[in-house]
Amino acid sequence: MDEVWRECDRLVPGRVVRTGSARKNATNNAEHEIAALHELLTMADPSPNVTTAAMEADVSADQLACDRHALAHIATGTAAVPGR
């Protein structure tokens, strides 16, 4: 487990949190766990990118279509089918 954690930490520092005890060294990872979780909670949000913006636009467009469909049913007095 420690080998996998170290390799992940080398590739993307701070993104994998090692929890539990390290039996090999008979030490506890609690201090490292607390520090890693604190870093994750306090780090700045990642910069937006084109892929994320496109996904957010798609989700918003889907929600708008659902809302328009529901409002059309209200306006016409017919029963709306959820999710359509």
N, CA, C and O atoms as CSV, one atom per row, in Angstrom:
chain,resi,resn,atom,element,x,y,z
A,1,MET,N,N,0.825,-1.188,0.000
A,1,MET,CA,C,0.000,0.000,0.000
A,1,MET,C,C,0.866,1.246,0.000
A,1,MET,O,O,0.608,2.188,-0.750
A,2,ASP,N,N,1.893,1.254,0.840
A,2,ASP,CA,C,2.756,2.440,0.916
A,2,ASP,C,C,3.437,2.720,-0.414
A,2,ASP,O,O,3.620,3.878,-0.789
A,3,GLU,N,N,3.817,1.656,-1.134
A,3,GLU,CA,C,4.481,1.847,-2.421
A,3,GLU,C,C,3.548,2.528,-3.421
A,3,GLU,O,O,3.963,3.433,-4.144
A,4,VAL,N,N,2.290,2.094,-3.461
A,4,VAL,CA,C,1.302,2.702,-4.358
A,4,VAL,C,C,1.067,4.158,-3.966
A,4,VAL,O,O,1.022,5.041,-4.823
A,5,TRP,N,N,0.917,4.401,-2.672
A,5,TRP,CA,C,0.694,5.769,-2.186
A,5,TRP,C,C,1.862,6.670,-2.560
A,5,TRP,O,O,1.655,7.783,-3.043
A,6,ARG,N,N,3.083,6.203,-2.343
A,6,ARG,CA,C,4.266,7.018,-2.673
A,6,ARG,C,C,4.329,7.329,-4.167
A,6,ARG,O,O,4.651,8.451,-4.559
A,7,GLU,N,N,4.020,6.333,-4.999
A,7,GLU,CA,C,4.055,6.555,-6.446
A,7,GLU,C,C,2.982,7.554,-6.871
A,7,GLU,O,O,3.245,8.428,-7.697
A,8,CYS,N,N,1.786,7.434,-6.318
A,8,CYS,CA,C,0.722,8.394,-6.622
A,8,CYS,C,C,1.120,9.794,-6.161
A,8,CYS,O,O,0.885,10.774,-6.868
A,9,ASP,N,N,1.719,9.886,-4.982
A,9,ASP,CA,C,2.135,11.180,-4.456
A,9,ASP,C,C,3.250,11.779,-5.301
A,9,ASP,O,O,3.350,13.000,-5.417
A,10,ARG,N,N,4.085,10.936,-5.890
A,10,ARG,CA,C,5.137,11.433,-6.779
A,10,ARG,C,C,4.526,11.993,-8.069
A,10,ARG,O,O,4.967,13.025,-8.575
A,11,LEU,N,N,3.509,11.306,-8.592
A,11,LEU,CA,C,2.891,11.712,-9.858
A,11,LEU,C,C,1.970,12.917,-9.703
A,11,LEU,O,O,2.013,13.839,-10.518
A,12,VAL,N,N,1.147,12.917,-8.676
A,12,VAL,CA,C,0.209,14.016,-8.403
A,12,VAL,C,C,0.231,14.314,-6.907
A,12,VAL,O,O,-0.619,13.827,-6.162
A,13,PRO,N,N,1.186,15.101,-6.475
A,13,PRO,CA,C,1.371,15.341,-5.040
A,13,PRO,C,C,0.099,15.824,-4.342
A,13,PRO,O,O,-0.600,16.716,-4.823
A,14,GLY,N,N,-0.176,15.207,-3.195
A,14,GLY,CA,C,-1.277,15.635,-2.353
A,14,GLY,C,C,-2.658,15.187,-2.774
A,14,GLY,O,O,-3.636,15.564,-2.129
A,15,ARG,N,N,-2.782,14.398,-3.828
A,15,ARG,CA,C,-4.111,14.005,-4.303
A,15,ARG,C,C,-4.584,12.684,-3.739
A,15,ARG,O,O,-5.776,12.384,-3.804
A,16,VAL,N,N,-3.679,11.879,-3.185
A,16,VAL,CA,C,-4.044,10.615,-2.553
A,16,VAL,C,C,-3.624,10.710,-1.092
A,16,VAL,O,O,-2.472,11.015,-0.784
A,17,VAL,N,N,-4.566,10.445,-0.201
A,17,VAL,CA,C,-4.286,10.560,1.234
A,17,VAL,C,C,-4.109,9.162,1.805
A,17,VAL,O,O,-5.003,8.321,1.710
A,18,ARG,N,N,-2.952,8.926,2.396
A,18,ARG,CA,C,-2.659,7.635,3.050
A,18,ARG,C,C,-3.270,7.672,4.441
A,18,ARG,O,O,-2.956,8.553,5.240
A,19,THR,N,N,-4.139,6.718,4.726
A,19,THR,CA,C,-4.794,6.655,6.036
A,19,THR,C,C,-4.427,5.355,6.721
A,19,THR,O,O,-3.861,4.455,6.099
A,20,GLY,N,N,-4.747,5.255,7.992
A,20,GLY,CA,C,-4.492,4.027,8.738
A,20,GLY,C,C,-3.058,3.952,9.218
A,20,GLY,O,O,-2.277,4.890,9.061
A,21,SER,N,N,-2.734,2.821,9.802
A,21,SER,CA,C,-1.383,2.661,10.353
A,21,SER,C,C,-0.444,2.061,9.315
A,21,SER,O,O,-0.856,1.313,8.429
A,22,ALA,N,N,0.813,2.409,9.451
A,22,ALA,CA,C,1.853,1.839,8.592
A,22,ALA,C,C,2.498,0.702,9.387
A,22,ALA,O,O,3.388,0.946,10.202
A,23,ARG,N,N,2.064,-0.512,9.159
A,23,ARG,CA,C,2.507,-1.652,9.975
A,23,ARG,C,C,3.997,-1.931,9.847
A,23,ARG,O,O,4.647,-2.339,10.809
A,24,LYS,N,N,4.528,-1.709,8.664
A,24,LYS,CA,C,5.932,-2.023,8.439
A,24,LYS,C,C,6.839,-1.254,9.407
A,24,LYS,O,O,7.795,-1.810,9.948
A,25,ASN,N,N,6.529,0.029,9.617
A,25,ASN,CA,C,7.352,0.859,10.487
A,25,ASN,C,C,6.777,0.966,11.890
A,25,ASN,O,O,7.375,1.606,12.755
A,26,ALA,N,N,5.635,0.354,12.125
A,26,ALA,CA,C,4.939,0.441,13.416
A,26,ALA,C,C,4.681,1.898,13.798
A,26,ALA,O,O,4.738,2.258,14.974
A,27,THR,N,N,4.398,2.732,12.796
A,27,THR,CA,C,4.082,4.141,13.048
A,27,THR,C,C,2.654,4.398,12.611
A,27,THR,O,O,2.017,3.545,11.994
A,28,ASN,N,N,2.171,5.551,12.930
A,28,ASN,CA,C,0.806,5.924,12.594
A,28,ASN,C,C,0.840,7.054,11.574
A,28,ASN,O,O,1.633,7.988,11.698
A,29,ASN,N,N,-0.010,6.967,10.580
A,29,ASN,CA,C,-0.050,7.984,9.531
A,29,ASN,C,C,-0.998,9.128,9.869
A,29,ASN,O,O,-1.292,9.946,8.997
A,30,ALA,N,N,-1.479,9.212,11.091
A,30,ALA,CA,C,-2.487,10.217,11.443
A,30,ALA,C,C,-2.003,11.637,11.177
A,30,ALA,O,O,-2.762,12.456,10.659
A,31,GLU,N,N,-0.753,11.945,11.522
A,31,GLU,CA,C,-0.251,13.303,11.294
A,31,GLU,C,C,-0.202,13.629,9.811
A,31,GLU,O,O,-0.580,14.727,9.403
A,32,HIS,N,N,0.261,12.683,9.004
A,32,HIS,CA,C,0.307,12.896,7.552
A,32,HIS,C,C,-1.102,13.035,6.986
A,32,HIS,O,O,-1.348,13.864,6.110
A,33,GLU,N,N,-2.025,12.218,7.491
A,33,GLU,CA,C,-3.412,12.266,7.036
A,33,GLU,C,C,-4.030,13.628,7.340
A,33,GLU,O,O,-4.669,14.226,6.475
A,34,ILE,N,N,-3.845,14.115,8.552
A,34,ILE,CA,C,-4.404,15.415,8.937
A,34,ILE,C,C,-3.821,16.519,8.071
A,34,ILE,O,O,-4.555,17.383,7.589
A,35,ALA,N,N,-2.509,16.500,7.868
A,35,ALA,CA,C,-1.858,17.533,7.050
A,35,ALA,C,C,-2.355,17.483,5.602
A,35,ALA,O,O,-2.615,18.521,4.995
A,36,ALA,N,N,-2.485,16.270,5.054
A,36,ALA,CA,C,-2.939,16.131,3.666
A,36,ALA,C,C,-4.378,16.599,3.500
A,36,ALA,O,O,-4.705,17.278,2.526
A,37,LEU,N,N,-5.239,16.238,4.448
A,37,LEU,CA,C,-6.640,16.667,4.363
A,37,LEU,C,C,-6.758,18.177,4.529
A,37,LEU,O,O,-7.575,18.812,3.861
A,38,HIS,N,N,-5.957,18.754,5.409
A,38,HIS,CA,C,-5.961,20.212,5.586
A,38,HIS,C,C,-5.539,20.899,4.291
A,38,HIS,O,O,-6.139,21.894,3.885
A,39,GLU,N,N,-4.511,20.367,3.650
A,39,GLU,CA,C,-4.048,20.950,2.382
A,39,GLU,C,C,-5.135,20.874,1.313
A,39,GLU,O,O,-5.353,21.838,0.579
A,40,LEU,N,N,-5.822,19.727,1.222
A,40,LEU,CA,C,-6.894,19.587,0.232
A,40,LEU,C,C,-8.031,20.570,0.493
A,40,LEU,O,O,-8.604,21.128,-0.443
A,41,LEU,N,N,-8.355,20.777,1.767
A,41,LEU,CA,C,-9.459,21.672,2.114
A,41,LEU,C,C,-9.125,23.145,1.906
A,41,LEU,O,O,-10.023,23.956,1.680
A,42,THR,N,N,-7.864,23.492,1.978
A,42,THR,CA,C,-7.482,24.905,1.915
A,42,THR,C,C,-6.875,25.316,0.584
A,42,THR,O,O,-6.594,26.498,0.383
A,43,MET,N,N,-6.665,24.384,-0.323
A,43,MET,CA,C,-6.049,24.756,-1.604
A,43,MET,C,C,-7.041,25.521,-2.480
A,43,MET,O,O,-8.256,25.373,-2.344
A,44,ALA,N,N,-6.511,26.320,-3.359
A,44,ALA,CA,C,-7.325,27.129,-4.268
A,44,ALA,C,C,-8.053,26.218,-5.262
A,44,ALA,O,O,-7.583,25.129,-5.591
A,45,ASP,N,N,-9.197,26.687,-5.725
A,45,ASP,CA,C,-9.929,25.943,-6.749
A,45,ASP,C,C,-9.088,25.868,-8.019
A,45,ASP,O,O,-8.339,26.797,-8.320
A,46,PRO,N,N,-9.204,24.774,-8.763
A,46,PRO,CA,C,-8.439,24.669,-10.008
A,46,PRO,C,C,-8.936,25.685,-11.038
A,46,PRO,O,O,-10.086,26.123,-11.000
A,47,SER,N,N,-8.057,26.041,-11.942
A,47,SER,CA,C,-8.433,26.971,-13.010
A,47,SER,C,C,-9.442,26.301,-13.927
A,47,SER,O,O,-9.318,25.116,-14.236
A,48,PRO,N,N,-10.446,27.066,-14.365
A,48,PRO,CA,C,-11.407,26.483,-15.307
A,48,PRO,C,C,-10.710,26.164,-16.634
A,48,PRO,O,O,-9.743,26.822,-17.018
A,49,ASN,N,N,-11.214,25.155,-17.314
A,49,ASN,CA,C,-10.665,24.820,-18.627
A,49,ASN,C,C,-11.808,24.610,-19.610
A,49,ASN,O,O,-12.976,24.598,-19.222
A,50,VAL,N,N,-11.471,24.449,-20.862
A,50,VAL,CA,C,-12.483,24.349,-21.915
A,50,VAL,C,C,-13.388,23.140,-21.716
A,50,VAL,O,O,-14.598,23.242,-21.918
A,51,THR,N,N,-12.835,22.014,-21.331
A,51,THR,CA,C,-13.629,20.795,-21.145
A,51,THR,C,C,-14.641,20.970,-20.022
A,51,THR,O,O,-15.804,20.595,-20.169
A,52,THR,N,N,-14.210,21.534,-18.909
A,52,THR,CA,C,-15.118,21.757,-17.780
A,52,THR,C,C,-16.205,22.752,-18.154
A,52,THR,O,O,-17.374,22.544,-17.828
A,53,ALA,N,N,-15.833,23.825,-18.830
A,53,ALA,CA,C,-16.814,24.830,-19.240
A,53,ALA,C,C,-17.837,24.224,-20.204
A,53,ALA,O,O,-19.028,24.517,-20.104
A,54,ALA,N,N,-17.387,23.392,-21.124
A,54,ALA,CA,C,-18.302,22.750,-22.074
A,54,ALA,C,C,-19.267,21.820,-21.357
A,54,ALA,O,O,-20.452,21.779,-21.688
A,55,MET,N,N,-18.763,21.063,-20.365
A,55,MET,CA,C,-19.620,20.167,-19.604
A,55,MET,C,C,-20.672,20.965,-18.829
A,55,MET,O,O,-21.847,20.598,-18.809
A,56,GLU,N,N,-20.244,22.050,-18.196
A,56,GLU,CA,C,-21.190,22.872,-17.444
A,56,GLU,C,C,-22.248,23.468,-18.366
A,56,GLU,O,O,-23.412,23.576,-17.981
A,57,ALA,N,N,-21.859,23.857,-19.575
A,57,ALA,CA,C,-22.824,24.386,-20.546
A,57,ALA,C,C,-23.819,23.302,-20.956
A,57,ALA,O,O,-25.012,23.578,-21.080
A,58,ASP,N,N,-23.345,22.074,-21.169
A,58,ASP,CA,C,-24.238,20.963,-21.523
A,58,ASP,C,C,-25.231,20.662,-20.413
A,58,ASP,O,O,-26.416,20.455,-20.679
A,59,VAL,N,N,-24.761,20.636,-19.174
A,59,VAL,CA,C,-25.640,20.368,-18.032
A,59,VAL,C,C,-26.687,21.469,-17.917
A,59,VAL,O,O,-27.860,21.189,-17.673
A,60,SER,N,N,-26.268,22.722,-18.093
A,60,SER,CA,C,-27.202,23.848,-18.018
A,60,SER,C,C,-28.227,23.792,-19.137
A,60,SER,O,O,-29.404,24.079,-18.917
A,61,ALA,N,N,-27.792,23.425,-20.335
A,61,ALA,CA,C,-28.718,23.318,-21.473
A,61,ALA,C,C,-29.743,22.210,-21.234
A,61,ALA,O,O,-30.921,22.377,-21.552
A,62,ASP,N,N,-29.306,21.087,-20.679
A,62,ASP,CA,C,-30.228,19.989,-20.356
A,62,ASP,C,C,-31.255,20.434,-19.315
A,62,ASP,O,O,-32.442,20.134,-19.444
A,63,GLN,N,N,-30.800,21.148,-18.283
A,63,GLN,CA,C,-31.704,21.624,-17.244
A,63,GLN,C,C,-32.696,22.625,-17.812
A,63,GLN,O,O,-33.876,22.593,-17.464
A,64,LEU,N,N,-32.230,23.513,-18.682
A,64,LEU,CA,C,-33.113,24.491,-19.314
A,64,LEU,C,C,-34.185,23.794,-20.148
A,64,LEU,O,O,-35.348,24.198,-20.121
A,65,ALA,N,N,-33.807,22.757,-20.883
A,65,ALA,CA,C,-34.778,22.014,-21.694
A,65,ALA,C,C,-35.832,21.353,-20.806
A,65,ALA,O,O,-37.018,21.366,-21.135
A,66,CYS,N,N,-35.403,20.775,-19.683
A,66,CYS,CA,C,-36.354,20.156,-18.749
A,66,CYS,C,C,-37.300,21.202,-18.161
A,66,CYS,O,O,-38.503,20.962,-18.053
A,67,ASP,N,N,-36.763,22.349,-17.784
A,67,ASP,CA,C,-37.588,23.416,-17.214
A,67,ASP,C,C,-38.592,23.941,-18.235
A,67,ASP,O,O,-39.755,24.171,-17.901
A,68,ARG,N,N,-38.151,24.129,-19.471
A,68,ARG,CA,C,-39.062,24.598,-20.524
A,68,ARG,C,C,-40.180,23.589,-20.765
A,68,ARG,O,O,-41.339,23.962,-20.949
A,69,HIS,N,N,-39.819,22.307,-20.763
A,69,HIS,CA,C,-40.818,21.257,-20.972
A,69,HIS,C,C,-41.860,21.280,-19.846
A,69,HIS,O,O,-43.062,21.195,-20.098
A,70,ALA,N,N,-41.383,21.396,-18.614
A,70,ALA,CA,C,-42.299,21.432,-17.470
A,70,ALA,C,C,-43.188,22.664,-17.529
A,70,ALA,O,O,-44.384,22.569,-17.250
A,71,LEU,N,N,-42.638,23.807,-17.882
A,71,LEU,CA,C,-43.430,25.042,-17.978
A,71,LEU,C,C,-44.457,24.963,-19.111
A,71,LEU,O,O,-45.563,25.490,-18.989
A,72,ALA,N,N,-44.086,24.306,-20.210
A,72,ALA,CA,C,-45.035,24.139,-21.317
A,72,ALA,C,C,-46.234,23.318,-20.862
A,72,ALA,O,O,-47.368,23.603,-21.247
A,73,HIS,N,N,-45.986,22.300,-20.045
A,73,HIS,CA,C,-47.088,21.489,-19.539
A,73,HIS,C,C,-47.958,22.281,-18.570
A,73,HIS,O,O,-49.177,22.111,-18.542
A,74,ILE,N,N,-47.338,23.136,-17.785
A,74,ILE,CA,C,-48.124,23.978,-16.882
A,74,ILE,C,C,-48.979,24.947,-17.683
A,74,ILE,O,O,-50.148,25.162,-17.366
A,75,ALA,N,N,-48.394,25.530,-18.719
A,75,ALA,CA,C,-49.114,26.511,-19.535
A,75,ALA,C,C,-50.275,25.879,-20.286
A,75,ALA,O,O,-51.300,26.531,-20.487
A,76,THR,N,N,-50.139,24.629,-20.703
A,76,THR,CA,C,-51.191,23.975,-21.469
A,76,THR,C,C,-52.149,23.163,-20.588
A,76,THR,O,O,-53.181,22.682,-21.057
A,77,GLY,N,N,-51.791,23.018,-19.299
A,77,GLY,CA,C,-52.667,22.302,-18.382
A,77,GLY,C,C,-52.578,20.787,-18.522
A,77,GLY,O,O,-53.466,20.076,-18.050
A,78,THR,N,N,-51.551,20.291,-19.145
A,78,THR,CA,C,-51.371,18.840,-19.267
A,78,THR,C,C,-50.355,18.367,-18.230
A,78,THR,O,O,-49.567,19.151,-17.702
A,79,ALA,N,N,-50.395,17.080,-17.959
A,79,ALA,CA,C,-49.467,16.518,-16.953
A,79,ALA,C,C,-48.083,16.366,-17.563
A,79,ALA,O,O,-47.920,15.818,-18.653
A,80,ALA,N,N,-47.102,16.858,-16.843
A,80,ALA,CA,C,-45.719,16.728,-17.296
A,80,ALA,C,C,-45.162,15.372,-16.892
A,80,ALA,O,O,-45.513,14.839,-15.839
A,81,VAL,N,N,-44.302,14.821,-17.719
A,81,VAL,CA,C,-43.610,13.578,-17.408
A,81,VAL,C,C,-42.225,13.951,-16.923
A,81,VAL,O,O,-41.445,14.532,-17.678
A,82,PRO,N,N,-41.895,13.624,-15.652
A,82,PRO,CA,C,-40.582,14.011,-15.109
A,82,PRO,C,C,-39.434,13.493,-15.954
A,82,PRO,O,O,-39.452,12.348,-16.405
A,83,GLY,N,N,-38.426,14.346,-16.167
A,83,GLY,CA,C,-37.233,13.940,-16.898
A,83,GLY,C,C,-37.383,13.965,-18.399
A,83,GLY,O,O,-36.475,13.545,-19.116
A,84,ARG,N,N,-38.485,14.439,-18.882
A,84,ARG,CA,C,-38.678,14.504,-20.346
A,84,ARG,C,C,-39.015,15.893,-20.770
A,84,ARG,O,O,-39.212,16.146,-21.958
